[in-house]
Amino acid sequence: GKTNLIIGLSGSGKTVLMKCLVGLLEVDEGEILYNDRNFQNISLNEKKLIRQEIGMLFQGSALFDSQTVEENVMFPL
């Protein structure tokens, strides 16, 4: 039961980082360290386990407008 936030200026890469973690983008440069391990070098099964711990909400109109905020947050659960 803990929550971490990624905060930064517009254009600093917050969304790109999250998309790489959840598998929407592949890393083409640099590295992502997760619990002191290089995320790109771990197995697909290990990535899947990590991804089960991650939730991501997009800003703006990416929410279901027919649902409440609570329902949108609970949707992936």
SULJO-V62154 format. One record per residue. N is the residue number from 1. RES is the residue in one letter. SS is DSSP state (alpha for helix, beta for strand, coil for the rest). OMEGA is omega in degrees with one decimal (999 if undefined). NEAR is the number of other C-alpha atoms within 10 Angstrom. Layout:
# SULJO-V62154
((N/RES/SS/OMEGA/NEAR) (N/RES/SS/OMEGA/NEAR))
This chain:
# SULJO-V62154
((1/G/coil/173.9/2) (2/K/coil/-179.4/3) (3/T/coil/173.9/6) (4/N/coil/178.9/6) (5/L/coil/171.9/6) (6/I/coil/-175.5/9) (7/I/coil/176.8/9) (8/G/coil/179.2/9) (9/L/coil/175.2/7) (10/S/coil/178.5/8) (11/G/coil/-177.1/8) (12/S/coil/174.7/10) (13/G/coil/-179.1/13) (14/K/alpha/-178.0/14) (15/T/alpha/178.2/16) (16/V/alpha/177.3/14) (17/L/alpha/-178.6/17) (18/M/alpha/178.4/17) (19/K/alpha/176.2/15) (20/C/alpha/-179.9/16) (21/L/alpha/-177.5/21) (22/V/alpha/173.6/17) (23/G/coil/178.4/13) (24/L/coil/177.3/11) (25/L/coil/173.2/12) (26/E/coil/177.6/13) (27/V/coil/178.6/16) (28/D/coil/-180.0/8) (29/E/coil/179.6/6) (30/G/coil/-179.5/6) (31/E/coil/175.8/12) (32/I/coil/177.0/16) (33/L/beta/178.8/10) (34/Y/beta/-174.7/11) (35/N/coil/178.0/7) (36/D/coil/177.5/7) (37/R/beta/179.9/11) (38/N/beta/-174.6/11) (39/F/alpha/-178.2/19) (40/Q/alpha/-175.2/18) (41/N/alpha/179.3/12) (42/I/coil/-176.5/10) (43/S/coil/177.7/9) (44/L/alpha/178.5/11) (45/N/alpha/177.6/9) (46/E/alpha/177.1/11) (47/K/alpha/179.8/16) (48/K/alpha/178.1/13) (49/L/alpha/177.9/10) (50/I/alpha/-177.4/14) (51/R/alpha/176.4/13) (52/Q/coil/-179.8/10) (53/E/coil/-172.3/7) (54/I/coil/170.9/12) (55/G/coil/-177.1/13) (56/M/coil/175.1/11) (57/L/coil/177.0/12) (58/F/coil/179.1/8) (59/Q/coil/172.3/8) (60/G/coil/-170.3/6) (61/S/coil/-179.4/7) (62/A/coil/178.6/9) (63/L/coil/175.5/15) (64/F/coil/-176.4/12) (65/D/coil/178.4/9) (66/S/coil/-178.5/8) (67/Q/coil/176.2/11) (68/T/coil/176.7/11) (69/V/alpha/179.0/12) (70/E/alpha/179.5/8) (71/E/alpha/176.9/13) (72/N/alpha/-179.8/16) (73/V/alpha/-177.7/15) (74/M/alpha/-174.3/10) (75/F/coil/-178.6/10) (76/P/coil/-179.1/9) (77/L/coil/999/8))
